[in-house]
Amino acid sequence: MKIEGTGLEGLTVDLSRLDEIMEDAGLVRAGQWDYERVTYDRKIEAKGEIFYLRVQAYAVEGDIGGRHALVKLMTPLLGKHYYPHGVEYGEGENFPSAILNTSKGLLKQVSEELQKVQ
């Protein structure tokens, strides 16, 4: 599901600063990037179910593999993991309110930090 109204959509930010802010919020990039796109994930577990909060961005200047890149953030996603098939982001998924609230809280934290560097 798309999490709208977070204040992140469309923000342009320096990649190295974004890496720091995302890491502080527990969203990891790991190997999830190519030269044009980057993805940050946070695994959230509750009652035997696994959910992923995902924030994606794409390069508008420079490239992700380089030292200097500006990226534009996209609408964050919340997905539910189904073993062994993967993560589903469909609107028909059931997301417990605690998971949704946790996700929105993390995104608010990221948004507030990004507003400081804008």
LOTOR-784897 format. One record per residue: x, y, z of N, C-alpha, C in turn. Coordinates in Angstrom, 3 decimals. Layout:
X_Y_Z_X_Y_Z_X_Y_Z
...
END
This chain:
0.829_-1.174_0.000_0.000_0.000_0.000_0.873_1.237_0.000
0.445_2.238_-0.703_1.151_3.509_-0.704_0.774_4.267_0.564
1.770_4.872_1.188_1.519_5.703_2.370_1.650_7.148_1.915
0.509_7.757_1.668_0.453_9.118_1.128_0.558_10.163_2.241
0.907_11.374_1.848_0.882_12.506_2.764_1.988_12.518_3.808
3.116_11.901_3.496_4.211_11.842_4.462_5.125_13.058_4.378
5.001_13.811_3.302_5.904_14.932_3.090_7.202_14.519_2.406
7.348_13.242_2.114_8.570_12.758_1.468_8.486_12.789_-0.046
7.300_12.549_-0.577_7.114_12.450_-2.019_7.622_13.704_-2.719
8.531_13.493_-3.658_9.008_14.607_-4.459_10.172_15.384_-3.870
10.562_15.124_-2.629_11.705_15.820_-2.052_12.973_15.411_-2.775
13.849_16.373_-3.014_15.147_16.101_-3.606_16.197_16.329_-2.526
17.090_15.349_-2.363_18.059_15.404_-1.265_19.376_14.763_-1.696
20.457_15.191_-1.072_21.762_14.597_-1.301_21.761_13.163_-0.784
22.256_12.247_-1.593_22.226_10.824_-1.256_22.980_10.501_0.032
24.133_11.090_0.246_24.901_10.760_1.449_24.159_11.200_2.709
23.503_12.341_2.650_22.703_12.807_3.805_21.489_11.898_3.993
20.859_11.489_2.902_19.713_10.587_2.975_20.116_9.253_3.596
21.288_8.742_3.215_21.774_7.493_3.807_21.852_7.602_5.333
22.372_8.708_5.831_22.500_8.920_7.279_21.134_8.968_7.962
20.230_9.718_7.392_18.895_9.881_7.982_18.145_8.558_7.986
18.220_7.840_6.877_17.530_6.550_6.795_18.120_5.551_7.785
19.432_5.527_7.901_20.069_4.610_8.844_19.630_4.910_10.280
19.537_6.186_10.625_19.085_6.571_11.963_17.664_6.088_12.245
16.853_5.978_11.201_15.467_5.515_11.356_15.346_4.002_11.182
16.468_3.327_10.986_16.444_1.873_10.844_16.071_1.377_9.465
16.107_2.254_8.479_15.841_1.863_7.097_17.186_1.627_6.421
17.395_0.417_5.914_18.695_0.059_5.359_18.666_0.005_3.839
19.781_0.424_3.259_19.927_0.374_1.802_20.570_-0.937_1.387
21.559_-1.368_2.103_22.308_-2.593_1.790_22.686_-2.594_0.309
22.403_-3.662_-0.399_22.759_-3.753_-1.815_21.621_-3.395_-2.736
20.632_-2.713_-2.226_19.430_-2.434_-3.014_19.531_-1.108_-3.761
20.385_-1.098_-4.767_20.533_0.092_-5.590_21.116_-0.285_-6.931
20.914_0.580_-7.882_21.644_0.526_-9.135_22.066_1.966_-9.406
22.504_2.289_-10.586_23.035_3.634_-10.816_21.958_4.709_-10.901
20.708_4.301_-11.048_19.620_5.274_-11.182_18.636_5.250_-10.028
18.554_4.127_-9.281_17.529_3.984_-8.249_18.142_3.465_-6.949
17.462_3.800_-5.857_17.887_3.326_-4.548_16.645_2.972_-3.731
16.768_1.956_-2.884_15.649_1.507_-2.063_16.126_1.306_-0.626
15.333_1.807_0.316_15.588_1.616_1.741_14.441_0.795_2.322
14.771_-0.197_3.142_13.759_-1.068_3.733_13.894_-1.125_5.246
12.769_-1.314_5.892_12.727_-1.573_7.334_11.806_-2.771_7.539
12.345_-3.821_8.114_11.572_-5.027_8.412_10.854_-4.821_9.739
9.553_-5.121_9.755_8.743_-4.986_10.967_8.015_-6.314_11.178
8.212_-6.926_12.341_7.572_-8.200_12.645_6.522_-8.011_13.730
5.396_-8.714_13.562_4.326_-8.659_14.568_3.468_-9.913_14.460
3.319_-10.587_15.569_2.441_-11.762_15.651_2.706_-12.778_14.548
3.976_-13.066_14.323_4.340_-14.070_13.340_4.260_-13.619_11.894
3.933_-12.372_11.658_3.864_-11.856_10.288_5.005_-10.871_10.078
5.434_-10.755_8.831_6.537_-9.865_8.492_6.049_-8.833_7.486
6.388_-7.575_7.780_6.028_-6.453_6.923_7.293_-5.685_6.574
7.266_-4.995_5.441_8.393_-4.170_5.041_7.914_-2.769_4.701
8.554_-1.789_5.329_8.370_-0.400_4.969_9.464_-0.090_3.955
9.084_0.420_2.809_10.033_0.660_1.717_9.948_2.104_1.242
11.111_2.735_1.134_11.209_4.093_0.591_12.156_4.018_-0.596
11.675_4.481_-1.738_12.454_4.443_-2.968_12.756_5.853_-3.451
13.850_5.971_-4.192_14.231_7.251_-4.778_14.960_6.976_-6.084
15.067_8.012_-6.909_15.808_7.882_-8.158_16.694_9.106_-8.351
17.801_8.896_-9.018_18.792_9.954_-9.218_18.271_10.998_-10.201
18.407_12.265_-9.821_18.089_13.366_-10.731_19.366_14.097_-11.138
20.455_13.810_-10.413_21.761_14.380_-10.731_22.819_13.416_-10.207
23.810_13.120_-11.018_24.830_12.160_-10.616_24.281_10.747_-10.707
24.980_9.804_-10.066_24.462_8.445_-10.034_24.677_7.844_-8.654
23.877_6.844_-8.333_23.860_6.246_-7.006_25.216_5.645_-6.642
25.939_5.106_-7.600_27.229_4.498_-7.332_28.338_5.505_-7.103
28.129_6.744_-7.477_29.135_7.789_-7.302_29.071_8.397_-5.915
30.018_9.225_-5.626_30.059_9.850_-4.300_29.027_10.961_-4.150
28.664_11.587_-5.256_27.725_12.706_-5.169_26.528_12.451_-6.076
25.353_12.415_-5.467_24.123_12.241_-6.238_22.996_12.963_-5.518
22.113_13.545_-6.288_20.868_14.078_-5.762_19.783_13.106_-6.173
18.937_12.746_-5.213_17.862_11.810_-5.499_16.519_12.423_-5.155
15.489_11.969_-5.864_14.126_12.420_-5.629_13.351_11.260_-5.018
12.725_11.513_-3.870_11.996_10.473_-3.154_10.629_10.218_-3.762
10.228_8.956_-3.695_8.924_8.530_-4.193_7.996_8.251_-3.007
6.743_7.966_-3.283_5.772_7.651_-2.236_6.177_6.357_-1.521
6.307_6.384_-0.188_6.679_5.174_0.550_5.631_4.071_0.406
6.093_2.833_0.547_5.228_1.662_0.425_5.296_0.818_1.696
4.188_0.149_1.991_4.144_-0.829_3.064_3.683_-2.135_2.445
4.455_-3.187_2.678_4.124_-4.474_2.094_4.159_-5.586_3.116
3.477_-6.671_2.785_3.428_-7.849_3.640_4.192_-8.974_2.952
5.054_-9.641_3.723_5.877_-10.710_3.172_5.150_-12.049_3.242
5.181_-12.757_2.126_4.626_-14.104_2.042_5.749_-15.042_1.634
6.091_-15.965_2.505_7.123_-16.945_2.188_6.525_-18.021_1.303
7.141_-18.445_0.271_8.408_-18.041_-0.344_8.226_-17.072_-1.505
7.076_-16.474_-1.635_6.749_-15.673_-2.821_7.300_-14.256_-2.819
7.442_-13.637_-1.665_7.965_-12.278_-1.620_7.001_-11.321_-0.955
7.168_-10.047_-1.264_6.415_-8.976_-0.619_5.299_-8.496_-1.550
4.100_-8.388_-0.986_2.940_-7.874_-1.723_2.573_-6.498_-1.176
2.368_-5.552_-2.090_2.051_-4.177_-1.705_0.608_-3.805_-2.049
-0.182_-4.750_-2.485_-1.530_-4.482_-2.967_-2.440_-3.836_-1.948
-3.375_-3.071_-2.460_-4.345_-2.383_-1.605_-5.245_-3.374_-0.875
-5.351_-4.609_-1.352_-6.190_-5.610_-0.718_-5.550_-6.270_0.496
-4.308_-5.923_0.782_-3.617_-6.510_1.929_-4.163_-5.934_3.234
-4.077_-6.744_4.279_-4.519_-6.311_5.600_-3.294_-5.888_6.411
-3.245_-4.624_6.789_-2.143_-4.104_7.585_-2.670_-3.708_8.967
-2.201_-4.387_10.013_-2.641_-4.039_11.363_-2.345_-2.574_11.677
-3.202_-1.957_12.462_-3.034_-0.535_12.767_-1.702_-0.260_13.463
-1.220_-1.181_14.287_0.064_-0.976_14.966_1.206_-0.891_13.951
1.159_-1.718_12.909_2.189_-1.706_11.865_2.107_-0.409_11.075
0.906_-0.008_10.748_0.709_1.234_10.003_1.166_2.437_10.824
0.828_2.458_12.111_1.237_3.562_12.987_2.752_3.613_13.157
3.381_2.457_13.312_4.837_2.397_13.413_5.474_2.942_12.145
4.960_2.524_11.006_5.489_2.973_9.721_5.337_4.478_9.556
4.175_4.992_9.871_3.945_6.436_9.748_4.841_7.218_10.698
5.067_6.676_11.886_5.961_7.330_12.847_7.392_7.399_12.327
7.863_6.314_11.735_9.209_6.297_11.158_9.321_7.286_9.998
8.303_7.327_9.163_8.316_8.243_8.028_8.252_9.697_8.494
7.537_9.952_9.565_7.475_11.304_10.128_8.859_11.715_10.622
9.539_10.794_11.292_10.898_11.053_11.780_11.825_11.398_10.612
11.758_10.619_9.548_12.586_10.862_8.358_12.238_12.213_7.743
10.957_12.489_7.609_10.494_13.739_7.015_10.987_14.948_7.807
10.889_14.867_9.120_11.338_15.983_9.973_12.830_16.220_9.816
13.619_15.169_9.745_15.059_15.308_9.571_15.391_15.883_8.191
14.658_15.454_7.176_14.902_15.954_5.832_14.523_17.436_5.713
13.497_17.847_6.436_13.092_19.251_6.397_14.197_20.155_6.945
14.988_19.630_7.870_16.095_20.410_8.446_17.197_20.685_7.437
17.356_19.812_6.447_18.435_19.971_5.470_17.956_20.586_4.158
16.697_20.884_4.054_16.155_21.464_2.814_16.437_22.941_2.708
END
